[in-house]
Amino acid sequence: MNQFEFKYYSSVDLIDDTIWSSLGCTDNIYYTADFLRAFENANSDIEFTYVVIFRGEKPIAFANTQIVTISVETITKNIKISSWLKGFVNNIFRNYHIRVMFCGNVFLSGEYGTFLCPGEDKLVAFKAIADAVSELASRTKPLNAIFVKDFKEESLFITDQLTDFDYTPMHVEPNMIIYLDPEWKNFDDFKTALKSKYRVKANKADSQSAALDVKWMNEQDILQYQTELQSLYENTIANANFNAQILNLDTYTFLKSTYGENFVVRGYFLEGRLVGFLSAMLNGQNLDAHFIGLNYDLNRQYAIYPRILNDYVRLGIAKGAKLINLGRTASEIKSTLGAIPEELTCYIRHKRHLPNKIMKPFIRSVKIKTFRQHQPFKQKKEANVAS
């Protein structure tokens, strides 16, 4: 007899406060009802389900799932497979859309989809999550695939048991992390630690972007510029290697209202017109970059994106963060500011056995794009990982 009970909640508001407190997960913002509610309320086209694992009456694990619809071309876009295979797949499945259940937050890059209570046997608790997700998938129709994301290398001894459930592991683009030296009190201190040519790059970005007016955006500003923010964001994700779902940036209104100064949106204006923005969340001692947006027609002239990266460093230092998670994509330019890759593994399977068997060789053939890892610090501060 299964020692665990699985309970499924279609809304975060159906989960009792006592469950959250018993789980002990709310020190991490991404496992709080307020944070999850912001995404649920603003993205009504996504089907959210929250899974809580109980042993008796005690909750011992949590998983966050969303069901989204994506095209095959979205999946194959910019992944490193042979051009003939990509063309073949795209031509065969040109008008085919698949429904995918994501276990993990589809809008965040990192381990923010499953939580195991401290003191629990992690292998046993994670297997219970895998069982619960399998049961949820079996009762969900239509559904084509399940995608469990994103796990750091040190978690793989736990998560690799997903292969017993017929999932195939797949490496995805790494998060790019800047570890901040506590001696850096401002951006000038940071630049002093850079080798000359990288310091020149950082200064050039600030110089080229000097014509931009920069504004910290409050809740009213986000509402006022919501259309422009959404357009700039969608402009940016159109250039991303992979994006499963478009976020409704009304989510930011909820986040700003709830988290105040811990959730930051910074707008970049040229002659009164919004041409770029960054967003970030302070989560404990980590500063996590969230989505950005920019006008690519003006980016080369005004160095909007390099300025955004500079400002993430400024913000992280000002907030007293230990690290800045710059997220995926544009890995090489992020490494010029000292960001180093944090490898991530996901697991995918088709719901049905035969298509899953056919799909496995294709998944195994996927390679993430390589990039040049720069070493910008005089004394390799990028390797100085805080314990």
N, C-alpha and C positions, 0 to 999 in steps of 0.2 A: 504493500500500500504506500502511495506517495506521501511522504511526510510533510509536503508543502501544499499550500492552497494558493492558487493564482486568482487575483482579483483585477478586473479591467475597468477602467474609468474613462468615460468619453469626454470628460471635462475635468480640469484641475480643481474646479470648485466642488466637485463631488468627493474629493479626498479630504477626510477629516483632519483637522489641525493636529490631533493626537498622533496620527500616522507619521506626519512630517517630524514631529518632535521625537518619536520613537526611532525613526530611521537615523536621526542625527546627521542629516545631510545638508542642513540649511546654512552651515558656515560657508558653503560654496554657493554664490548667487545663482549659478545655473541650475541648482537643484532646489530652488524655492518656488512656492506657488505664485508669487508675484511676477517673477521673471517668466515662467512658463505661460502664465495667463496673458501676458502682453502679446506673445506670439499667437496664442490661440485666438484671442479676441480680434486681432487685426488681419488674420489670414484664414477667412472662412472657407476658402476653396480647398483647404487641407483637412484631412480627417485625422484628428489627434486621438491617440489612445495611450493611457498611462497604465503601466503594469506594476502592481505591488505583490511581492512574494511574502507570504505569511508562513511561519511555522507555529502552529497553534494560533494564538491570538497576537503573536509578536511579528511585526513587519521586519523582514531581514534584508530585503533588496528591492530596488526600484529600477524600472526601465521606461524610457520615453520613446514613443513611436509616432511616426507620421506616414500617411499614405499620400504619395504624389504621383502625377501622371507626367511621364517624360518621353520624348521621341528617341528613336534609335540613333538618329544623327546627333542628338545632344550627347549621347554616350560616347560615340566614336570620335567626336570632334576633338582634334588636337591630342589624342592619345597616340602613343608611339607604336603603331603596327604598320605593316607593309601597306603601301598605297593601294595595291590591287585588292587586298583583303578588305580594307576600309571601304573602297568603292563598291565591292561586291555586296558587302553587308548593307550599305546605305541604299543601293539600288533595289535589293530584294525587299528591304523593310522600309522603303521610303515613306510610306504613309502609315507606318505602324507605330502606335504609342503603347507604352507599357505602364502598368500600375505597379509601383514599387513601394514596399513597406520599408522605411528607414527606421532602424533601431539606433537611436542617437539623434542629436539635434541637427536637422538638415541644414540649418542656417549657421552653425558653428563648426569650427575646425578643431577637433580635439576630443578627449575622453569626457564627453558631457551627456552620454546617453544611458549609461548604466551606473548604478551605485550599489555597493555591497557594504553592509553594516560592519563597522570595526568589530573585530573579535569573532566574526563568522568565518567558517572554512570557505575561502574564496572560490576554490574549485567547485565545491558543492553548491554554493549560492549562485555562481555564474551558470552552472548546468541547469539550475532551476529556472533562471531567466531564459536560457535557450529553450527549455521545454515550454515555458509559458509563451514565448514568441512563436514557436512552432504551432502551438494550439491556436493562438490568435490568427496566424496565417491560414490555418486550415479552415477556419470559420469565416474568413474574409473573402468575398467574391464580388467582382472579379479581382484577381490579384495574380501578377506574373512572377515577381521576384521579391526577395528579402535581402536587404543590404544592412549589415551591422557595422557601425563605424565608431570612432577612429581610435586605434589602440597603440600606445607607445610600446617600445620594444620590451620594457620590463613587465608588461602585462601579458605578453604572448603566451607565457607558460600557463596562464589561466584561460585565455580566449582561444587558443589553438584547439581546444576540445570541440569547437564549432565544426571542425573537419569531420568529427564523428556524426554530425548532423547533415553531412554532405555539402557543407559550404566550402568554397574555394577562397583561400587568402589572396589578397591583392594589395600590393604596395601603392600608395597614392602620394601625391606631392606632399613634402614635409611642411610642417609649421616652421617658420623662421623666427628664431628667438634671439633677442639681445639681452645679455646678462649685464646689469648695470653695476658698476663699481660704486660702493657707498661713498667713496671720496669725491665723486662727481656731484657738485652742488648746482651746476648750471650747464648750459650747452657749451660754453667756452671751455669748461673743464673737460667735457667729453671730447671736444675737438683737439684739445692739447694732447690727448692720448692717441690721436690718429697719426698715421704716417702722413708725410707732407702731401702726396698726391690725393689722398682721400680727404684731407682737410680742405684742399682746394676745391674738390667736388662739392663738399658740404657748403662752403662759402659761396660757390657759384650758384647753387640752388637758391640760397637766400637772396643773392644779388639779383638774379633774373626774376624772382618773384616779388621784388620790392614794390612793384606797382599794384599788387593785390592788397585789398583791404580785408583784414581777417577779423571775424566776429565769433565770439562764443554764443551759441544759439540756445535760447531758453525754450520752454514749451510753446510759447506763443510764436516764436520765430519758426519753429519746426512746422507748426500749423500753417503759418503764412507762406512758407516756401515749400510746402509739401510736394506740389506738382513739380517744381524745379529739382528738388532733391531726388524724387523718384526717377525723373528723366536722366539725371546725371548718373545715378546708381545703375540703371538699366543699360546706359551707354557703356559703363565700365564692365559689367558682367558679360556683356556681349563679346568682350575681348578676352574673357577668362577661358582657361583651358576646359573647365567643367563647372556647370552650375545646374543643379537639379531643379531648383525652384526659385522663382522671383519673390523676394520679400516685399510685402506691402509695408512701406515705411511709416505708415500710421503706427506701426509697432513702436517706433521711436518716441512718439508722443506719450504712449503708456510708460515706456522705460524712463523717460526724462521726468515725468510726473512722479514716478515711484522712487527713483534712485538719485534724483537731484544732481549734485556735483560728482557723484560717482559714475554717472553716465554722461559722456561728453559728446557734443556735436559741434564741430568748428567749421564755419563757412568761409569760403574764399570768394571775394567779390572783385570784379573788374568793372570800373565805371558804373557801379550800382547793380551789376548783373551777377548772379550767383554762377560761378564757373567751376566750383569744386567744393568738396566737403570731406571731412574725416569723421569717424565716430569711434568711440572706445569705451570700454567698461573697466572700472577698477574693481577687481575681484580679489579681495584679500590684499596680498602684496604683489599681485600680478596686474599689469596693465595689458588688456587684450584689445588689439585692434579689431574693430568690427568692420562693417562695409564702408567703402569710400565711393566717391563719384567724382568724375572730372570731365571737362570739355577737351577732347583729344585734339581738336583743331587749334586750341590755344596752348596745349601742353608744352610743345617744344619751345615756343617763344617765351612763355612765362614760367616754365619749370614747375608746373602745379604739383605733379606727382612727387618729384624729388623734395619739394618744400613740405608736402604732407609727411613724407618719411622723416625729415628733419624735425617736424613738429611733434611726431609721435615720441621721438627721443626727448625733446623738451618736456613734453607732458609727463612721460614716465619719470624723469628726474624730479620734476616739480611735485608729483604725487608721492614721491618716496618709494616707488616700486622697486622690487628686486629684479624683475625681468619685464620685458616687453615682448608679447607674442604678436608678431606682425602677420601671422596667418600664412596662407598658401599664396602661390603665384608670385611672379616677378622675383624669384628667389635670388638671382644674381645681383640685381641692384640693391636688394635688402642686405646682402652680404657685404656690400661696400660700406655699410654702417656698422658692421660687426655682427650681424645676425648669423647664427649657425643653425643647420637643419636639425629638426627633431623628427625622426622617421615615424611614419604612421602606417598601420596596416588595417585594412577593412576586409570583410568577409561577405561573399555574395553567393546566392544560390537561386535557381529557378524553383518555383513552387512545385512543378511537376518533375518526375524523375528523369524521363527521357530527354526533354529539352535541357535539363540541368547537366546531364551527361554530355550532350552535344556542346553545351556552352563552356564547359570547363577548359578545353584546350585554348579557346579564344581568350578567356580570362587570364590564363597563365602566360599568354603571349604578350599581354599588355605590359609595356615598360613606361615608367615615368620619364619625363624629359630630364636630361642631364643639364647641369649648369656649372659655370666656373665659380668656385668658392673663393672669394677674396679673403685676404688676411690683412685688414686695414689698421690694426692696432700695433703700436710700437712694441708692446710686450705681450701681445696675444691675449688681451683681456677677454676676447670672445670665449676662451677656454676656462675662464675663471668662474666656474659654475658654483653659485652659492649652495651650500648644503641645506 
